[in-house]
């Protein structure tokens, strides 16, 4: 690994110092929160610049010594004494994957947890024990519902793995901690009667309405639909590169479009045009919930409900598991299995709705 001291121009005619970490083709920036005057006006500002430069060079030297110690299997003192909250915040700031909203939300809960338990603005890595991590998991479960605690804790585990890999922690305290979604938690699913209700109801944003209904017939996630271009559609086949946050490499997904899906998107446009002009995910979610309420759908409807509904309805109408898995872009049937139980439940409910008869002997 090489570490270089650099600076970048920022507001108010200042420079901000940062360390450029480069290793195995990957680059990471560590902002030092040290600032210089771009054009010092007097002796005081020049002295300030000199002291900041000396401090930055001292930090650079310590980081380089820490890396040298790490290469020889030592856990550097600098890393043992780092403020883990600042380390975590830097990770969140530089995080650039699609689940960034979840990562930010997790970190907000983590800071709240630290405030209630440690009651300080600093957190030494030595305090992050298995017991500490279990307490944070319990904290999430006390604050959140459904599968959110599991989702947020999985992002926390990503942070811990990174800290272990970079030797801020000597071991992974989350290795033996498992989170599970309660059996009572079931994803809301729309049957075709409810989808029809939505289709007949006016929506505040027609593009959101079309995109949601399209997702009900394709199973695409919000991020994939928002990025969808007409070049991805060839006749009645849709193909796109799916990049999931838990996967290291993208893979191509092909979906045959039904006549309803084709009717929803209408006539093809220029190949580089977006199929749907959508606002952000939060705004889209609010529009969908208002729309569902006006339609009289008594369920918590989010954009992801369309994907759940697509998978469950396919299974309900006897589509085999492997086909459903392929259409969802799953590489195995492991994640598709969760829809089987919901589809079976829907079948039971359908049977129970048959009218009673009186049988006489």
RODO-31497 format. One record per residue (C-alpha): residue in one letter; x, y, z. Coordinates in pm, whole numbers, plus 32768, in hexadecimal, padded with zeros to 4 digits. Layout:
BEGIN
@res->a c1->X c2->Y c3->Z;
...
//
This chain:
BEGIN
@res->x c1->8000 c2->8000 c3->8000;
@res->x c1->8072 c2->8164 c3->7FB7;
@res->x c1->7FF7 c2->8292 c3->807C;
@res->x c1->8019 c2->83F0 c3->7FF0;
@res->x c1->7FC3 c2->853D c3->8090;
@res->x c1->7EEB c2->8610 c3->7FA9;
@res->x c1->7E12 c2->8745 c3->7FB9;
@res->x c1->7CDE c2->87BC c3->7F01;
@res->x c1->7C4C c2->8918 c3->7ED5;
@res->x c1->7B0F c2->8958 c3->7F9B;
@res->x c1->7A2E c2->8A82 c3->7FE9;
@res->x c1->7AA8 c2->8BC8 c3->8084;
@res->x c1->7BF7 c2->8BBA c3->7FCE;
@res->x c1->7C7C c2->8A99 c3->809C;
@res->x c1->7D1A c2->8946 c3->8062;
@res->x c1->7CB4 c2->8807 c3->8111;
@res->x c1->7DBF c2->8701 c3->815C;
@res->x c1->7D7B c2->8591 c3->8121;
@res->x c1->7E40 c2->844E c3->810D;
@res->x c1->7E2B c2->8389 c3->7FCA;
@res->x c1->7E3F c2->8215 c3->801F;
@res->x c1->7E8A c2->813B c3->7EED;
@res->x c1->7E9B c2->7FC1 c3->7EFE;
@res->x c1->7E67 c2->7EAD c3->7DFD;
@res->x c1->7DC8 c2->7F95 c3->7CFF;
@res->x c1->7CD4 c2->802D c3->7DF9;
@res->x c1->7CDE c2->818F c3->7E80;
@res->x c1->7C4F c2->8218 c3->7FC5;
@res->x c1->7C50 c2->837E c3->8044;
@res->x c1->7C7A c2->83CE c3->81B4;
@res->x c1->7C1D c2->8537 c3->81FC;
@res->x c1->7CE7 c2->85C7 c3->831D;
@res->x c1->7C08 c2->86F5 c3->8366;
@res->x c1->7D3C c2->87D2 c3->834D;
@res->x c1->7D1E c2->890F c3->8283;
@res->x c1->7E12 c2->8A07 c3->81E4;
@res->x c1->7DE7 c2->8B67 c3->8164;
@res->x c1->7E1B c2->8B65 c3->7FEA;
@res->x c1->7EB5 c2->8CC1 c3->7FF1;
@res->x c1->7F1B c2->8D1F c3->8153;
@res->x c1->7EEC c2->8E94 c3->818B;
@res->x c1->7FCE c2->8ECD c3->82B5;
@res->x c1->80CE c2->8E30 c3->839E;
@res->x c1->7FC1 c2->8D8F c3->8475;
@res->x c1->7F29 c2->8CD6 c3->834E;
@res->x c1->8081 c2->8C6F c3->82D0;
@res->x c1->80D4 c2->8BE7 c3->842A;
@res->x c1->7F88 c2->8B2F c3->842E;
@res->x c1->7FDD c2->8A8E c3->82DF;
@res->x c1->8134 c2->8A23 c3->835B;
@res->x c1->80A6 c2->897F c3->8496;
@res->x c1->7F95 c2->88CD c3->83D1;
@res->x c1->8090 c2->8851 c3->82CF;
@res->x c1->8171 c2->87CA c3->83E3;
@res->x c1->8049 c2->871F c3->8489;
@res->x c1->7FD6 c2->8684 c3->8340;
@res->x c1->8135 c2->8602 c3->82FA;
@res->x c1->8144 c2->8570 c3->845A;
@res->x c1->7FFA c2->84B9 c3->8421;
@res->x c1->8079 c2->843B c3->82D1;
@res->x c1->81B1 c2->83B0 c3->837A;
@res->x c1->80DF c2->82FE c3->8484;
@res->x c1->7FFD c2->8265 c3->837C;
@res->x c1->8129 c2->81EA c3->82B7;
@res->x c1->81C1 c2->8151 c3->83F0;
@res->x c1->8073 c2->80B0 c3->843E;
@res->x c1->8068 c2->8011 c3->82E5;
@res->x c1->81CA c2->7F93 c3->8311;
@res->x c1->816C c2->7EF7 c3->845F;
@res->x c1->8037 c2->7E5D c3->83C1;
@res->x c1->8107 c2->7DB9 c3->82B1;
@res->x c1->81CB c2->7D09 c3->83C2;
@res->x c1->8094 c2->7C8E c3->8477;
@res->x c1->808F c2->7D9A c3->8583;
@res->x c1->7F57 c2->7E57 c3->85EE;
@res->x c1->7FC9 c2->7FC5 c3->85E4;
@res->x c1->7F95 c2->8098 c3->871C;
@res->x c1->7EFF c2->81AB c3->8644;
@res->x c1->7DE7 c2->80C3 c3->85D6;
@res->x c1->7DA5 c2->8042 c3->8732;
@res->x c1->7D6E c2->81A8 c3->87A9;
@res->x c1->7CA3 c2->822C c3->8684;
@res->x c1->7B49 c2->82BB c3->86C0;
@res->x c1->7A75 c2->81AA c3->8621;
@res->x c1->7951 c2->8299 c3->85F3;
@res->x c1->7A2A c2->8373 c3->8511;
@res->x c1->7AA4 c2->823E c3->8459;
@res->x c1->793C c2->81CC c3->8422;
@res->x c1->78CF c2->8327 c3->83B4;
@res->x c1->79E9 c2->8333 c3->82B4;
@res->x c1->7977 c2->81DF c3->8231;
@res->x c1->7812 c2->825C c3->820A;
@res->x c1->7887 c2->839E c3->8163;
@res->x c1->794F c2->82E6 c3->805B;
@res->x c1->7856 c2->81C7 c3->802B;
@res->x c1->77D4 c2->81C4 c3->7EC4;
@res->x c1->7702 c2->808B c3->7E9A;
@res->x c1->758D c2->807B c3->7E57;
@res->x c1->7530 c2->8037 c3->7FC2;
@res->x c1->75C4 c2->8183 c3->8036;
@res->x c1->7474 c2->81F3 c3->80CB;
@res->x c1->746A c2->80BE c3->81A6;
@res->x c1->75D6 c2->80EF c3->820D;
@res->x c1->7593 c2->8258 c3->8270;
@res->x c1->745F c2->81F6 c3->8335;
@res->x c1->7520 c2->80E3 c3->83E9;
@res->x c1->7630 c2->81DB c3->8449;
@res->x c1->752C c2->82CD c3->84D2;
@res->x c1->74A8 c2->81BA c3->85B6;
@res->x c1->760D c2->815A c3->8613;
@res->x c1->7657 c2->82BE c3->8685;
@res->x c1->7513 c2->82C3 c3->874C;
@res->x c1->7573 c2->8177 c3->87ED;
@res->x c1->76CD c2->81FD c3->884C;
@res->x c1->7632 c2->8338 c3->88DC;
@res->x c1->754D c2->8269 c3->89BC;
@res->x c1->764E c2->8165 c3->8A29;
@res->x c1->77AD c2->81FA c3->8A1F;
@res->x c1->772E c2->835F c3->8A44;
@res->x c1->7866 c2->83E6 c3->899A;
@res->x c1->78CA c2->845E c3->8841;
@res->x c1->79EA c2->8369 c3->8833;
@res->x c1->79EC c2->81EF c3->8817;
@res->x c1->7B2A c2->8125 c3->883A;
@res->x c1->7B41 c2->7FE7 c3->8767;
@res->x c1->7B89 c2->7F1E c3->88A3;
@res->x c1->7A22 c2->7F61 c3->8917;
@res->x c1->7990 c2->7EB6 c3->87E5;
@res->x c1->7964 c2->7D5B c3->8877;
@res->x c1->786A c2->7C4B c3->8824;
@res->x c1->7794 c2->7CBF c3->8948;
@res->x c1->779D c2->7E24 c3->88C4;
@res->x c1->772C c2->7DAF c3->876A;
@res->x c1->7612 c2->7CDD c3->87FB;
@res->x c1->759C c2->7E0D c3->88BE;
@res->x c1->7597 c2->7ED8 c3->877C;
@res->x c1->74CF c2->7DC5 c3->86CF;
@res->x c1->73D5 c2->7DC9 c3->87F0;
@res->x c1->73C7 c2->7F45 c3->87D6;
@res->x c1->736D c2->7F2F c3->8665;
@res->x c1->7260 c2->7E2C c3->86B0;
@res->x c1->71CB c2->7F15 c3->87B8;
@res->x c1->71BF c2->8039 c3->86C3;
@res->x c1->715F c2->7F95 c3->857A;
@res->x c1->7059 c2->7EA3 c3->84F9;
@res->x c1->703A c2->7D8A c3->8401;
@res->x c1->7184 c2->7D2C c3->8359;
@res->x c1->7227 c2->7E83 c3->8389;
@res->x c1->72FB c2->7E1C c3->84B9;
@res->x c1->7393 c2->7CFF c3->83F0;
@res->x c1->73CE c2->7DE1 c3->82C4;
@res->x c1->7478 c2->7EF1 c3->8391;
@res->x c1->754A c2->7E00 c3->845E;
@res->x c1->75CC c2->7D5D c3->831F;
@res->x c1->7658 c2->7EB3 c3->82B9;
@res->x c1->76F6 c2->7ED8 c3->840F;
@res->x c1->77A0 c2->7D89 c3->83D6;
@res->x c1->782E c2->7E0F c3->828F;
@res->x c1->78C9 c2->7F2E c3->8352;
@res->x c1->795D c2->7E40 c3->8453;
@res->x c1->79ED c2->7D5C c3->8344;
@res->x c1->7A97 c2->7E88 c3->82A6;
@res->x c1->7B27 c2->7EF1 c3->83F7;
@res->x c1->7BB1 c2->7D92 c3->8430;
@res->x c1->7C43 c2->7D86 c3->82D3;
@res->x c1->7CF3 c2->7ED3 c3->830E;
@res->x c1->7D65 c2->7E5F c3->846A;
@res->x c1->7CA5 c2->7F5E c3->8535;
@res->x c1->7C0F c2->7E2D c3->85E2;
@res->x c1->7CD4 c2->7CF1 c3->8633;
@res->x c1->7BA8 c2->7C09 c3->85FC;
@res->x c1->7A44 c2->7C17 c3->857B;
@res->x c1->7954 c2->7C29 c3->86A6;
@res->x c1->7823 c2->7BF8 c3->85C6;
@res->x c1->788D c2->7AA6 c3->8537;
@res->x c1->77A9 c2->79DA c3->861A;
@res->x c1->7688 c2->7AD2 c3->862A;
@res->x c1->7562 c2->7A6E c3->8555;
@res->x c1->7430 c2->7B3D c3->8507;
@res->x c1->72ED c2->7AAC c3->8489;
@res->x c1->71A6 c2->7B32 c3->8403;
@res->x c1->7084 c2->7ACF c3->84E9;
@res->x c1->6FA3 c2->79C4 c3->8457;
@res->x c1->6E7A c2->7AAA c3->848A;
@res->x c1->6F0D c2->7BA7 c3->839B;
@res->x c1->6E7C c2->7B82 c3->8240;
@res->x c1->6EB3 c2->7C66 c3->811B;
@res->x c1->6D78 c2->7D0F c3->80A0;
@res->x c1->6D14 c2->7C80 c3->7F50;
@res->x c1->6C15 c2->7D04 c3->7E5A;
@res->x c1->6B2E c2->7C11 c3->7DAC;
@res->x c1->6AB1 c2->7C60 c3->7C4E;
@res->x c1->6969 c2->7CEF c3->7CD0;
@res->x c1->6A2F c2->7DF1 c3->7D97;
@res->x c1->6B19 c2->7E38 c3->7C72;
@res->x c1->69E2 c2->7E74 c3->7B9E;
@res->x c1->6961 c2->7F67 c3->7CA4;
@res->x c1->6AA5 c2->802B c3->7C8D;
@res->x c1->6A9E c2->8024 c3->7B10;
@res->x c1->6942 c2->80C3 c3->7B12;
@res->x c1->699C c2->81CE c3->7C13;
@res->x c1->6A36 c2->831E c3->7BB9;
@res->x c1->6B95 c2->8352 c3->7C41;
@res->x c1->6C3D c2->849E c3->7C91;
@res->x c1->6D5D c2->8441 c3->7BAA;
@res->x c1->6D09 c2->837A c3->7A72;
@res->x c1->6E73 c2->830D c3->7A43;
@res->x c1->6E7A c2->8279 c3->7BA2;
@res->x c1->6D32 c2->81C3 c3->7B5B;
@res->x c1->6DB4 c2->812C c3->7A18;
@res->x c1->6F03 c2->80CB c3->7AB3;
@res->x c1->6E5B c2->8020 c3->7BDB;
@res->x c1->6D69 c2->7F5C c3->7B00;
@res->x c1->6E8C c2->7EFE c3->7A1C;
@res->x c1->6F45 c2->7E7A c3->7B4E;
@res->x c1->6E12 c2->7DA8 c3->7BA7;
@res->x c1->6E3C c2->7CFA c3->7A56;
@res->x c1->6FB9 c2->7CE6 c3->7A4C;
@res->x c1->7036 c2->7CDC c3->7BB4;
@res->x c1->7139 c2->7DEC c3->7B7A;
@res->x c1->71C1 c2->7EB0 c3->7CA0;
@res->x c1->719C c2->802A c3->7CB4;
@res->x c1->730D c2->806B c3->7C62;
@res->x c1->72FD c2->7F8E c3->7B2D;
@res->x c1->71BA c2->802B c3->7AB0;
@res->x c1->7237 c2->818E c3->7AED;
@res->x c1->736D c2->8146 c3->7A19;
@res->x c1->72B0 c2->8087 c3->790B;
@res->x c1->72E5 c2->8107 c3->77A8;
@res->x c1->7231 c2->80AC c3->7666;
@res->x c1->7373 c2->8007 c3->75EF;
@res->x c1->732F c2->7EFD c3->76F9;
@res->x c1->71F0 c2->7E95 c3->7646;
@res->x c1->71F6 c2->7DCB c3->7505;
@res->x c1->709D c2->7D66 c3->7492;
@res->x c1->7000 c2->7CA9 c3->75B3;
@res->x c1->714B c2->7C65 c3->7666;
@res->x c1->71E5 c2->7D3E c3->7772;
@res->x c1->7353 c2->7D14 c3->77C9;
@res->x c1->7425 c2->7DDC c3->78BD;
@res->x c1->7554 c2->7DC2 c3->79A0;
@res->x c1->74E5 c2->7D87 c3->7B03;
@res->x c1->75D2 c2->7DFB c3->7C13;
@res->x c1->756E c2->7D90 c3->7D6F;
@res->x c1->7623 c2->7E24 c3->7E98;
@res->x c1->767B c2->7CD2 c3->7F2B;
@res->x c1->7716 c2->7C58 c3->7DE6;
@res->x c1->787A c2->7CA4 c3->7D7E;
@res->x c1->7830 c2->7C91 c3->7C0A;
@res->x c1->76FE c2->7CEC c3->7B39;
@res->x c1->7641 c2->7BF2 c3->7A66;
@res->x c1->7553 c2->7C0F c3->7941;
@res->x c1->73E1 c2->7BD0 c3->7972;
@res->x c1->72F0 c2->7B83 c3->7856;
@res->x c1->7177 c2->7B9A c3->7883;
@res->x c1->7067 c2->7B4F c3->7785;
@res->x c1->6F68 c2->7C68 c3->778E;
@res->x c1->6DF6 c2->7C15 c3->7797;
@res->x c1->6CFB c2->7CCD c3->76BF;
@res->x c1->6C8E c2->7D91 c3->77F5;
@res->x c1->6DF4 c2->7E00 c3->783D;
@res->x c1->6E1E c2->7E71 c3->76D3;
@res->x c1->6CD2 c2->7F28 c3->76E4;
@res->x c1->6D45 c2->7FE3 c3->781C;
@res->x c1->6E84 c2->806D c3->777D;
@res->x c1->6DE7 c2->80BF c3->762D;
@res->x c1->6E9C c2->8109 c3->74E8;
@res->x c1->701B c2->80FA c3->74E5;
@res->x c1->70DC c2->8242 c3->74F9;
@res->x c1->7248 c2->829F c3->74B2;
@res->x c1->7335 c2->8190 c3->752C;
@res->x c1->73E5 c2->8270 c3->762A;
@res->x c1->72A1 c2->82FA c3->76BD;
@res->x c1->7230 c2->8281 c3->7812;
@res->x c1->70F9 c2->81A6 c3->7807;
@res->x c1->7077 c2->8252 c3->7943;
@res->x c1->70BD c2->83B0 c3->79C3;
@res->x c1->70B5 c2->8374 c3->7B3A;
@res->x c1->70FC c2->8452 c3->7C67;
@res->x c1->71D1 c2->83D5 c3->7D8A;
@res->x c1->7177 c2->8298 c3->7E46;
@res->x c1->70EB c2->834C c3->7F77;
@res->x c1->7008 c2->842D c3->7EA7;
@res->x c1->6F9D c2->8300 c3->7DD7;
@res->x c1->6F47 c2->8240 c3->7F15;
@res->x c1->6E6A c2->8359 c3->7F9C;
@res->x c1->6DB4 c2->8372 c3->7E4F;
@res->x c1->6D73 c2->81FA c3->7E4C;
@res->x c1->6CE9 c2->81F6 c3->7FAF;
@res->x c1->6BFA c2->8318 c3->7F66;
@res->x c1->6B8F c2->826E c3->7E23;
@res->x c1->6B4F c2->8121 c3->7ED2;
@res->x c1->6A82 c2->81CF c3->7FDF;
@res->x c1->69A6 c2->8276 c3->7ED9;
@res->x c1->697B c2->8125 c3->7E2C;
@res->x c1->68FF c2->808A c3->7F70;
@res->x c1->6A1F c2->7F92 c3->7F8D;
@res->x c1->6A3E c2->7F42 c3->80FF;
@res->x c1->6BAD c2->7EE3 c3->80FB;
@res->x c1->6CFB c2->7F8F c3->8130;
@res->x c1->6D5D c2->7FBA c3->7FC5;
@res->x c1->6EC4 c2->800E c3->7F6C;
@res->x c1->6F72 c2->7FF5 c3->7E1D;
@res->x c1->7015 c2->7EAE c3->7E89;
@res->x c1->6EBA c2->7E1A c3->7EC5;
@res->x c1->6E99 c2->7E0D c3->7D49;
@res->x c1->6FC3 c2->7D1E c3->7D39;
@res->x c1->6F35 c2->7C45 c3->7E50;
@res->x c1->6DE4 c2->7C40 c3->7DA1;
@res->x c1->6E7D c2->7BDD c3->7C52;
@res->x c1->6F33 c2->7AB3 c3->7CEC;
@res->x c1->6E13 c2->7A40 c3->7DC8;
@res->x c1->6D0C c2->7A5B c3->7CB7;
@res->x c1->6DE4 c2->7990 c3->7BC9;
@res->x c1->6DFC c2->787A c3->7CCC;
@res->x c1->6C89 c2->7899 c3->7D1C;
@res->x c1->6C3C c2->7853 c3->7BAC;
@res->x c1->6D1B c2->771E c3->7BAA;
@res->x c1->6E5E c2->77A7 c3->7B14;
@res->x c1->6F7F c2->76C7 c3->7B76;
@res->x c1->707D c2->7743 c3->7C75;
@res->x c1->71AA c2->7741 c3->7B8C;
@res->x c1->70F7 c2->781E c3->7A8E;
@res->x c1->708E c2->7917 c3->7B9A;
@res->x c1->71F1 c2->791C c3->7C22;
@res->x c1->727B c2->7966 c3->7AC7;
@res->x c1->717F c2->7A7D c3->7A88;
@res->x c1->71DA c2->7B22 c3->7BD2;
@res->x c1->734A c2->7B17 c3->7B79;
@res->x c1->739E c2->7A2A c3->7C99;
@res->x c1->74CC c2->794D c3->7C5C;
@res->x c1->7438 c2->783A c3->7D3A;
@res->x c1->72DC c2->77E4 c3->7DB9;
@res->x c1->7342 c2->782B c3->7F23;
@res->x c1->72B0 c2->798C c3->7F27;
@res->x c1->7186 c2->7927 c3->7E4F;
@res->x c1->7112 c2->7824 c3->7F4D;
@res->x c1->7088 c2->7934 c3->8034;
@res->x c1->6F72 c2->797C c3->7F39;
@res->x c1->6EF8 c2->7814 c3->7F34;
@res->x c1->6E65 c2->7828 c3->8093;
@res->x c1->6DAB c2->796A c3->803D;
@res->x c1->6D21 c2->78D3 c3->7EFC;
@res->x c1->6CAB c2->779C c3->7FB8;
@res->x c1->6C02 c2->787F c3->80B7;
@res->x c1->6B4E c2->7937 c3->7F9F;
@res->x c1->6AD6 c2->77EB c3->7F10;
@res->x c1->6A4C c2->7788 c3->8064;
@res->x c1->699A c2->78D4 c3->8086;
@res->x c1->6905 c2->78A6 c3->7F29;
@res->x c1->6880 c2->774E c3->7F87;
@res->x c1->67F2 c2->77D7 c3->80CD;
@res->x c1->672D c2->78DD c3->800A;
@res->x c1->665C c2->77D1 c3->7F5D;
@res->x c1->64F2 c2->77E5 c3->7FDB;
@res->x c1->6471 c2->76EA c3->80D8;
@res->x c1->6370 c2->75E4 c3->807A;
@res->x c1->6282 c2->7519 c3->814B;
@res->x c1->62B6 c2->73A5 c3->812B;
@res->x c1->6190 c2->72C6 c3->8182;
@res->x c1->61A8 c2->7150 c3->81AA;
//
